[in-house]
């Protein structure tokens, strides 16, 4: 099992920055990849950014050049640095882990990010 706990959401003005953190615990060595998804009201949950155990990163087109995903292996933590935030970035952000040979999925509880003037 892998458990995820997110932190760092909040209210920020357009153009501002925010960093989300996701701490993983449990079967850390079985994690294949971790990432961030987001879900706005009335919309589906979409992938924002992901990083594999090998360090390969991927981003949604809408956040490329503005968001950066990184990991701190010593703290079993994945960070999402969000810059130049836009109104449309407002959503609940969920941390996700793909783990085990059967590619099980774990989710965090979600953290609200609101971009508003």
C-alpha positions as a printed Julia matrix, in Angstrom:
117×3 Matrix{Float64}:
   0.0    0.0     0.0
   1.04   3.59   -0.66
  -0.46   6.49    1.24
  -0.3   10.08    0.04
  -0.74  13.34    1.94
  -0.88  16.66    0.13
  -0.28  20.16    1.36
   0.26  23.64    0.01
  -2.99  24.66   -1.62
  -4.56  28.05   -1.12
  -5.69  31.3    -2.64
  -3.4   33.19   -4.99
  -3.78  36.08   -7.4
  -3.37  35.64  -11.16
   0.29  35.64  -12.06
   1.26  34.38   -8.63
   3.0   31.21   -7.54
   2.21  28.28   -5.31
   3.97  25.05   -4.44
   2.13  21.81   -3.7
   3.76  19.01   -1.76
   2.88  15.33   -1.64
   4.41  13.05    0.95
   4.32   9.33    0.28
   4.49   6.55    2.83
   4.14   2.8     2.85
   5.57   0.71    0.02
   7.79   3.5    -1.29
  10.11   1.21   -3.21
   7.2   -0.1    -5.3
   6.26   3.31   -6.71
   6.54   3.43  -10.51
   5.48   7.04  -10.95
   3.86   9.91   -9.1
   1.96  12.85  -10.38
  -0.62  15.53   -9.92
  -4.13  15.61  -11.32
  -6.68  18.37  -11.01
 -10.43  18.58  -11.16
 -12.42  21.75  -11.62
 -16.15  21.87  -10.78
 -18.19  20.04  -13.39
 -15.12  18.75  -15.2
 -13.22  15.49  -15.31
 -10.02  14.85  -13.42
  -7.06  15.48  -15.71
  -3.35  14.8   -15.45
  -1.27  17.92  -14.8
   2.24  16.55  -14.4
   3.97  13.27  -13.65
   7.43  11.97  -12.81
   8.57   8.37  -13.11
  10.87   6.51  -10.78
  13.55   7.03  -13.42
  13.05  10.78  -13.29
  11.25  11.24  -16.59
   8.79  14.13  -16.44
   5.66  14.89  -18.43
   3.26  17.83  -18.41
  -0.15  18.75  -19.74
   0.14  21.24  -22.58
  -1.8   23.8   -20.58
   0.89  23.99  -17.88
   4.11  23.52  -19.85
   6.57  26.27  -19.09
   4.67  27.32  -15.96
   4.61  24.25  -13.72
   7.53  22.11  -12.62
   7.32  18.71  -10.98
  10.2   17.46   -8.88
  10.91  14.92   -6.21
  12.93  14.71   -3.03
  13.84  11.07   -2.56
  15.22  11.68    0.92
  11.82  12.86    2.07
   9.7   10.64   -0.23
   8.06  13.84   -1.44
   6.93  15.14   -4.81
   6.57  18.86   -5.37
   4.59  20.82   -7.94
   5.9   24.34   -8.39
   3.22  26.44  -10.08
   4.16  29.81  -11.54
   2.26  32.37  -13.59
  -1.0   30.98  -12.3
  -4.15  31.66  -14.29
  -7.82  31.75  -13.36
  -8.3   28.48  -15.21
  -5.81  26.73  -12.93
  -8.42  26.85  -10.17
  -9.24  23.29   -9.17
  -8.8   20.63   -6.55
  -5.36  19.13   -7.04
  -4.82  15.45   -6.27
  -1.56  13.64   -5.78
  -1.4   10.24   -7.45
   0.92   7.26   -7.27
   1.22   4.29   -9.59
   2.8    1.42   -7.68
   3.49  -2.27   -7.8
   3.84  -4.66  -10.72
   0.06  -4.54  -11.18
   0.1   -0.74  -11.34
  -2.16  -0.07   -8.4
  -3.26   3.52   -7.92
  -3.31   5.61   -4.78
  -4.76   9.09   -4.38
  -4.3   11.86   -1.89
  -7.23  13.63   -0.29
  -6.96  16.65   -2.59
  -5.99  20.26   -1.96
  -7.84  23.3    -3.24
  -6.04  25.82   -5.41
  -7.97  29.01   -6.13
  -6.65  31.65   -8.48
  -8.63  34.84   -8.09
  -8.14  38.57   -8.01
